[in-house]
Amino acid sequence: MINRKELGYSKGFRDSFDQFLGDKAPLYMYDTCFIRSYEPLQLYDLKQAIDLIHSYQGVAAVAHPWLCLDPLHVCEDAVRFGVDGLECFPPEGRNEFGTSLYSSFAKEHELFCSSGSDYHAIEGAGVMVGTNVFPEEYANKFIEAMKKHNII
């Protein structure tokens, strides 16, 4: 019988997550952000990433800034490099992530706010797709930004 593990294949979803994405994986980067990464893999710095997204008429936003070591510094750099938006509403609207801090920062710098469920089809996910908190006034500004950039 072929041993999938010996061939480098994972046994299933949980094994794949642990092997490639989990906190014991070689490139796990929870405590850093890509602009401040100390990991060996760094494809683009923040400016390069924003420029690349814009070169394809895309809209660039900083996702879950609260995971960065120095989130406001990352956000300030992103503004300086021309970012369009900022994730301001974390899973379940959890205030410990600084929802008001990031929405105030976005407003001050004329960025749209985004929201994500962080749903990854993992059993026991706290927020299902489409059910995350996203206040209507921010949703309207988000839609306006997408129209401005010809996304919708």
Secondary structure, 3 states (H helix, E strand, C coil): CCCCCCCCCCCCHHHHHHHHHCCCCCCCCCCCCHHHCCCCCCCCCHHHHHHHHHHCCCCCEECCHHHCCCHHHHHHHHHHCCCCEEEEECHHHCHHHCHHHHHHHHHHCCCEEEECCCCCCCCCCCCCCCCCCCCHHHHHHHHHHHHHCCCC
